[in-house]
Amino acid sequence: MSELPWWKNAVVYQIYPRSFNDSDGDGVGDIPGIIERLDHLDDLGIDAVWLSPVYESPQHDNGYDVSDYRAIHSGFGTTADWERLLEGLHDRDIRLVMDMVANHTSSEHEWFRQSRSTPEGEHGDYYVWREGDPEAPPNNWESAFGGSAWEYDDERGAWYLHLFDTNQPDLNWRNPRVREEIYDVMNWWLEKGVDGYRLDVVNLLSKAEGLPDGDPSGEWVGSEHFVDGPRIFEYLGEMHDEVFAGTDTVSVGEMPQLDLETASEYTGDGPLDLVFPFEHVELDFGDRGRWDIGEWRLPELKSILDRWQRGLDEEWWTTLFFENHDQPRSVSRFGDDERYRYESATALATIILTLRGTPFVYQGQEIGMTNSTFASLDDVADVDSVRNVRELIDGGVVKDYDAIRHVVEYRSRDNARTPVQWDDSPNAGFTDGDPWLPVNDDYPEVNVARERSESPSVLAYYRRLIELRASTPPLVSGRYNLHYPDDEQLFVYTRTGDNRRVVVVINFSADDRAIDLGPLDGSASLLLGNHEDVPESPDGAVDLRPYEARLYETE
Ligand code: TEU
C-alpha cells in the first residue's frame, strides 16, 4: 500500500474545540483540554485530526468567523499551547489538518474594519461591496442562515455580501491581493508543521460577474451564481500551486450542493485531494428542505453512496462521513438511539469504516452520542438554527417554537455541539464550570469511561474496526461492489483486493433478518462482528439480529 498517499490510508477524527474538553473551568473547550485527552485519540487508532477553527474570533459562528488568521483565539489558549498540541499529535504519529475559512472573515477582522472605514484604501476592495438604495439590496441572494445575503453598512454607505451571518462578510476573491493574503496565511501555518487543510465552503469563492438575481424559487436563492462559480477552478488551481504543490499535505474541500461530476473535476487531476459531498445527509430533508423532516429509506441511502463510491474513474477517491459539527448525531438520525443504540451506532461505524474513501469520524460519534433536547429557542445557541427558525416563525410558516421544536431537536447543529461526554461526573467531565451548551441528559449512560469499561461498546468496536481497516488492504483500496440494492433492510457489499475479498453484511433494520450466504460457505472466515456468538464461518442461511453487522473474508 506504500504507493498510496497517507491520506488515502488515514482515518481522520474531527475535533470541534469548543465542545471537546475544557481545561480551565470557563465552560468552553480549549487547546490544553485537547492535550489532556490525546491518549483517547491514540487509543482509538486514528491517523489525523481535523481541528475546526482555533483562530482569533468573536465566535458568532464558533470560529468560522475569523478576526485574525495568525493568532489563536484567546478563549482556546495561546500559540504555545497550539504548538504543544501539534507536538503531542506528531509524537503519536497523528497528523494535524487545520480548518481554513477563506470565503469570508469576521466583520471584526482588521481588513473589514479598514474596508468599511476607508473605501479608497488598501483594503477597500477586499470584500464584495455594492452601492445603492439602503432600502433595496443589490440582488435577491439569500444567506445560508436565513434572510438576505446583503447588509447595509452605514459607515461606508454601501451594501456588503454575506453568504452566511451578517458578521461574516464575503471576501472579494476577484482581488488578487485577497487571494495572496489567504495563501500567505496557509503557508504560514504549513511552515509551522500542519499537515493540510479542510477548506470551508470552498466552492463558493467565485461569484458570477454582475451578481445577477437568482431563481427566486431556488432552495438557496442565488446559489446558481456562487456555487462552483465561473472562476472557481482558476482560484483553486492557483491555491494548489501556491500552497499545496510539492508538499505531503492533504486538501479537503467542503462543498455545499456538490454533484458527482463536478466533484471529479475538483479532485483526481483537479486542484484538491478530497471533497465533502452532502447528498447522503440531505436524504431526510422534507418539503421545507432542511427545516423539515422527510422520510428516508435504505435503498435510497445505498443508491447515493453507491454512486459516489463508484465515482467516475479508477482514480476517484472520496470522503466518508455521517457526522460533523453541522450535522445531527447519526445514531439519532439514521439509527435507533434508544433500544438499539449500540447496535445501530456500530452498524453505522461499519459503513463509514469499510467503504472506499477516507473516513472522517466526528468527536462523540465513537461513543454513540445522541441528539439533545432544546425546550425553547433560548436554549439553542447555533446562529444557523436561531436565525432560520426565527424567520420561519416571523414569516408565519410555523406558529411558534413548539410547532418546530421536533425539527430543531432532529436537525439543529447544536445536536453535534453538546460537550463530549467523558464520564458520569457532573457535566460529564467536560468542565468544572458551567458548560456553554448544556451536556446531553444521557451522559450517565453514554460516556467515554463507561464505553471503555463495558463490553460490548461502541468505542471498542470503533477501535477494532479502525485497526482492522489499517491491516486489511482490500478495505482501503479494494474495488467496491453493492449487492441487494433494492433491499429495504440489507446493506451488503464486497471490497475486492488483489487476492483477498471482504464481504460486509449489515442488517440495517430493527427486525431480525435472514440472508443466504450460501455462496460464501466454508471458505469465508469472520473478521469482525458487532454481536456476540457469531459462527466463524457462515453456513448457508444466516440469521442476522437487529442492526447486526459482520465482516467476512474470503479468497
Ligand atoms: O458550513 C457550510 C454550510 O454549507 C453550512 O452552513 C450548512 O449549510 C449548514 O451547516 C447546514 O448543514 C461551513 C461550516 O462547516 C459551518 O460550521 C459554518 O457555519 C459555515 O461554513 C460558515 O463558515
Residues whose N, C-alpha, C, O or C-beta is under 5 A from the ligand:
A	BS01	TEU	D61 Y64 A144 F164 D200 V201 P256 D326
